[in-house]
Amino acid sequence: MVNSPLISIVDDDDSVRESVWSLIRSVGFKAQAFASAEEFLRSTWVSDTDCLILDVRLSGLSGLDLQRQ
């Protein structure tokens, strides 16, 4: 997993976020999970993220707004 791409998941639904995180990890990818767009943007993982899976309808900053940034 050291050289695998980092996939970041942004979803405010705990069960969805944890399920997607678990699935991604089970096939050998690195994954980080965040409960909000703001949490993701404050993290140190933004520049290391190779793929972003996000919920379009987030409270606060929406998934579409996050994608634009």
CNS distance restraints for C-alpha pairs under 8 A (distance, minus, plus):
assign (resid   1 and name CA) (resid  28 and name CA) 5.87 0.50 0.50
assign (resid   1 and name CA) (resid  29 and name CA) 5.94 0.50 0.50
assign (resid   1 and name CA) (resid  30 and name CA) 6.14 0.50 0.50
assign (resid   2 and name CA) (resid  30 and name CA) 7.75 0.50 0.50
assign (resid   4 and name CA) (resid  28 and name CA) 7.51 0.50 0.50
assign (resid   4 and name CA) (resid  29 and name CA) 5.58 0.50 0.50
assign (resid   4 and name CA) (resid  30 and name CA) 6.29 0.50 0.50
assign (resid   5 and name CA) (resid  29 and name CA) 6.31 0.50 0.50
assign (resid   5 and name CA) (resid  30 and name CA) 6.32 0.50 0.50
assign (resid   5 and name CA) (resid  49 and name CA) 7.55 0.50 0.50
assign (resid   5 and name CA) (resid  50 and name CA) 5.75 0.50 0.50
assign (resid   5 and name CA) (resid  51 and name CA) 7.57 0.50 0.50
assign (resid   6 and name CA) (resid  29 and name CA) 6.69 0.50 0.50
assign (resid   6 and name CA) (resid  30 and name CA) 4.85 0.50 0.50
assign (resid   6 and name CA) (resid  31 and name CA) 5.56 0.50 0.50
assign (resid   6 and name CA) (resid  32 and name CA) 7.53 0.50 0.50
assign (resid   6 and name CA) (resid  48 and name CA) 6.77 0.50 0.50
assign (resid   6 and name CA) (resid  49 and name CA) 5.13 0.50 0.50
assign (resid   6 and name CA) (resid  50 and name CA) 5.29 0.50 0.50
assign (resid   6 and name CA) (resid  51 and name CA) 6.56 0.50 0.50
assign (resid   7 and name CA) (resid  24 and name CA) 7.95 0.50 0.50
assign (resid   7 and name CA) (resid  29 and name CA) 7.24 0.50 0.50
assign (resid   7 and name CA) (resid  30 and name CA) 6.20 0.50 0.50
assign (resid   7 and name CA) (resid  31 and name CA) 4.77 0.50 0.50
assign (resid   7 and name CA) (resid  32 and name CA) 6.52 0.50 0.50
assign (resid   7 and name CA) (resid  49 and name CA) 5.91 0.50 0.50
assign (resid   7 and name CA) (resid  50 and name CA) 5.94 0.50 0.50
assign (resid   7 and name CA) (resid  51 and name CA) 4.73 0.50 0.50
assign (resid   7 and name CA) (resid  52 and name CA) 5.79 0.50 0.50
assign (resid   7 and name CA) (resid  53 and name CA) 7.27 0.50 0.50
assign (resid   8 and name CA) (resid  31 and name CA) 5.60 0.50 0.50
assign (resid   8 and name CA) (resid  32 and name CA) 4.83 0.50 0.50
assign (resid   8 and name CA) (resid  33 and name CA) 5.78 0.50 0.50
assign (resid   8 and name CA) (resid  34 and name CA) 7.59 0.50 0.50
assign (resid   8 and name CA) (resid  49 and name CA) 6.15 0.50 0.50
assign (resid   8 and name CA) (resid  50 and name CA) 7.87 0.50 0.50
assign (resid   8 and name CA) (resid  51 and name CA) 6.33 0.50 0.50
assign (resid   8 and name CA) (resid  52 and name CA) 4.95 0.50 0.50
assign (resid   8 and name CA) (resid  53 and name CA) 6.15 0.50 0.50
assign (resid   9 and name CA) (resid  17 and name CA) 6.68 0.50 0.50
assign (resid   9 and name CA) (resid  20 and name CA) 7.56 0.50 0.50
assign (resid   9 and name CA) (resid  21 and name CA) 7.02 0.50 0.50
assign (resid   9 and name CA) (resid  31 and name CA) 7.36 0.50 0.50
assign (resid   9 and name CA) (resid  32 and name CA) 6.21 0.50 0.50
assign (resid   9 and name CA) (resid  33 and name CA) 4.68 0.50 0.50
assign (resid   9 and name CA) (resid  34 and name CA) 6.08 0.50 0.50
assign (resid   9 and name CA) (resid  52 and name CA) 6.02 0.50 0.50
assign (resid   9 and name CA) (resid  53 and name CA) 4.75 0.50 0.50
assign (resid   9 and name CA) (resid  54 and name CA) 5.69 0.50 0.50
assign (resid  10 and name CA) (resid  17 and name CA) 7.06 0.50 0.50
assign (resid  10 and name CA) (resid  33 and name CA) 6.01 0.50 0.50
assign (resid  10 and name CA) (resid  34 and name CA) 4.80 0.50 0.50
assign (resid  10 and name CA) (resid  35 and name CA) 5.82 0.50 0.50
assign (resid  10 and name CA) (resid  36 and name CA) 5.93 0.50 0.50
assign (resid  10 and name CA) (resid  37 and name CA) 6.41 0.50 0.50
assign (resid  10 and name CA) (resid  40 and name CA) 7.14 0.50 0.50
assign (resid  10 and name CA) (resid  52 and name CA) 7.63 0.50 0.50
assign (resid  10 and name CA) (resid  53 and name CA) 6.25 0.50 0.50
assign (resid  10 and name CA) (resid  54 and name CA) 4.56 0.50 0.50
assign (resid  10 and name CA) (resid  55 and name CA) 6.22 0.50 0.50
assign (resid  11 and name CA) (resid  16 and name CA) 7.11 0.50 0.50
assign (resid  11 and name CA) (resid  17 and name CA) 5.47 0.50 0.50
assign (resid  11 and name CA) (resid  33 and name CA) 7.83 0.50 0.50
assign (resid  11 and name CA) (resid  34 and name CA) 6.49 0.50 0.50
assign (resid  11 and name CA) (resid  35 and name CA) 5.28 0.50 0.50
assign (resid  11 and name CA) (resid  36 and name CA) 6.27 0.50 0.50
assign (resid  11 and name CA) (resid  54 and name CA) 5.88 0.50 0.50
assign (resid  11 and name CA) (resid  55 and name CA) 5.11 0.50 0.50
assign (resid  11 and name CA) (resid  58 and name CA) 7.03 0.50 0.50
assign (resid  12 and name CA) (resid  17 and name CA) 7.23 0.50 0.50
assign (resid  12 and name CA) (resid  34 and name CA) 7.69 0.50 0.50
assign (resid  12 and name CA) (resid  35 and name CA) 4.56 0.50 0.50
assign (resid  12 and name CA) (resid  36 and name CA) 5.83 0.50 0.50
assign (resid  12 and name CA) (resid  55 and name CA) 7.60 0.50 0.50
assign (resid  12 and name CA) (resid  58 and name CA) 6.38 0.50 0.50
assign (resid  12 and name CA) (resid  59 and name CA) 7.71 0.50 0.50
assign (resid  13 and name CA) (resid  17 and name CA) 6.06 0.50 0.50
assign (resid  13 and name CA) (resid  35 and name CA) 7.35 0.50 0.50
assign (resid  14 and name CA) (resid  18 and name CA) 6.06 0.50 0.50
assign (resid  14 and name CA) (resid  35 and name CA) 7.40 0.50 0.50
assign (resid  15 and name CA) (resid  19 and name CA) 5.99 0.50 0.50
assign (resid  16 and name CA) (resid  20 and name CA) 6.09 0.50 0.50
assign (resid  17 and name CA) (resid  21 and name CA) 6.10 0.50 0.50
assign (resid  17 and name CA) (resid  33 and name CA) 6.58 0.50 0.50
assign (resid  17 and name CA) (resid  34 and name CA) 7.69 0.50 0.50
assign (resid  17 and name CA) (resid  35 and name CA) 7.66 0.50 0.50
assign (resid  18 and name CA) (resid  22 and name CA) 6.01 0.50 0.50
assign (resid  18 and name CA) (resid  33 and name CA) 7.52 0.50 0.50
assign (resid  19 and name CA) (resid  23 and name CA) 6.15 0.50 0.50
assign (resid  20 and name CA) (resid  24 and name CA) 6.13 0.50 0.50
assign (resid  21 and name CA) (resid  25 and name CA) 6.19 0.50 0.50
assign (resid  21 and name CA) (resid  31 and name CA) 6.17 0.50 0.50
assign (resid  21 and name CA) (resid  32 and name CA) 7.09 0.50 0.50
assign (resid  21 and name CA) (resid  33 and name CA) 6.53 0.50 0.50
assign (resid  22 and name CA) (resid  26 and name CA) 6.06 0.50 0.50
assign (resid  23 and name CA) (resid  27 and name CA) 6.74 0.50 0.50
assign (resid  24 and name CA) (resid  28 and name CA) 6.85 0.50 0.50
assign (resid  24 and name CA) (resid  29 and name CA) 5.77 0.50 0.50
assign (resid  24 and name CA) (resid  30 and name CA) 7.41 0.50 0.50
assign (resid  24 and name CA) (resid  31 and name CA) 6.69 0.50 0.50
assign (resid  25 and name CA) (resid  29 and name CA) 5.16 0.50 0.50
assign (resid  25 and name CA) (resid  30 and name CA) 6.08 0.50 0.50
assign (resid  25 and name CA) (resid  31 and name CA) 6.35 0.50 0.50
assign (resid  32 and name CA) (resid  45 and name CA) 7.98 0.50 0.50
assign (resid  34 and name CA) (resid  39 and name CA) 6.13 0.50 0.50
assign (resid  34 and name CA) (resid  40 and name CA) 5.75 0.50 0.50
assign (resid  35 and name CA) (resid  39 and name CA) 6.68 0.50 0.50
assign (resid  35 and name CA) (resid  40 and name CA) 7.90 0.50 0.50
assign (resid  36 and name CA) (resid  40 and name CA) 6.45 0.50 0.50
assign (resid  36 and name CA) (resid  58 and name CA) 6.92 0.50 0.50
assign (resid  36 and name CA) (resid  59 and name CA) 7.58 0.50 0.50
assign (resid  36 and name CA) (resid  60 and name CA) 7.82 0.50 0.50
assign (resid  36 and name CA) (resid  61 and name CA) 7.79 0.50 0.50
assign (resid  37 and name CA) (resid  41 and name CA) 6.20 0.50 0.50
assign (resid  37 and name CA) (resid  58 and name CA) 7.59 0.50 0.50
assign (resid  37 and name CA) (resid  60 and name CA) 7.75 0.50 0.50
assign (resid  37 and name CA) (resid  61 and name CA) 5.95 0.50 0.50
assign (resid  37 and name CA) (resid  62 and name CA) 7.08 0.50 0.50
assign (resid  37 and name CA) (resid  63 and name CA) 6.94 0.50 0.50
assign (resid  37 and name CA) (resid  66 and name CA) 6.29 0.50 0.50
assign (resid  38 and name CA) (resid  42 and name CA) 6.17 0.50 0.50
assign (resid  38 and name CA) (resid  60 and name CA) 7.94 0.50 0.50
assign (resid  38 and name CA) (resid  61 and name CA) 6.88 0.50 0.50
assign (resid  39 and name CA) (resid  43 and name CA) 6.30 0.50 0.50
assign (resid  40 and name CA) (resid  45 and name CA) 7.41 0.50 0.50
assign (resid  40 and name CA) (resid  46 and name CA) 6.78 0.50 0.50
assign (resid  41 and name CA) (resid  46 and name CA) 6.33 0.50 0.50
assign (resid  44 and name CA) (resid  48 and name CA) 7.91 0.50 0.50
assign (resid  45 and name CA) (resid  49 and name CA) 6.04 0.50 0.50
assign (resid  54 and name CA) (resid  63 and name CA) 5.98 0.50 0.50
assign (resid  55 and name CA) (resid  62 and name CA) 7.91 0.50 0.50
assign (resid  55 and name CA) (resid  63 and name CA) 5.56 0.50 0.50
assign (resid  56 and name CA) (resid  62 and name CA) 5.96 0.50 0.50
assign (resid  56 and name CA) (resid  63 and name CA) 4.02 0.50 0.50
assign (resid  56 and name CA) (resid  64 and name CA) 5.75 0.50 0.50
assign (resid  57 and name CA) (resid  62 and name CA) 5.66 0.50 0.50
assign (resid  57 and name CA) (resid  63 and name CA) 6.09 0.50 0.50
assign (resid  58 and name CA) (resid  62 and name CA) 4.76 0.50 0.50
assign (resid  58 and name CA) (resid  63 and name CA) 6.05 0.50 0.50
assign (resid  61 and name CA) (resid  65 and name CA) 6.18 0.50 0.50
assign (resid  61 and name CA) (resid  66 and name CA) 6.65 0.50 0.50
assign (resid  62 and name CA) (resid  66 and name CA) 6.23 0.50 0.50
assign (resid  63 and name CA) (resid  67 and name CA) 6.14 0.50 0.50
assign (resid  64 and name CA) (resid  68 and name CA) 6.29 0.50 0.50
assign (resid  65 and name CA) (resid  69 and name CA) 6.47 0.50 0.50
